[in-house]
Amino acid sequence: MSANSPDPTGSIQVGRCGKCGGEQEAGCLMAPAYSLVGVLIHPNQAHWYAGQPTSGFWGTGVPPEKRQLTAFRCTACGLLEFYAE
């Protein structure tokens, strides 16, 4: 298990890698956003959603609860860990 853990304010703190014990650096996972004609508008930060997506006439729906993802990458072995805040 990783040494990353929430501090009293609720934010995730950088810790040590759970695989090799190396140092980790904080980052984020970006999801691209495209216009109707396929042109990249701007990247969005990825989110975690509780439950499963639904499909319907208008496409895929997402559950109402979402949390922002925080990512940590080990500088020694490259392991990625994600936390939903």
Buried (B, 14 or more C-beta within 10 A) or exposed (E): EBEBEEEEEEEBEEBBBBEEEBBBEEEEBEEEEEEEEEEEEEEEEEBBEEEEEEEEEEEEEEEEEEEEBBBBBBEBEEBEBEBBE
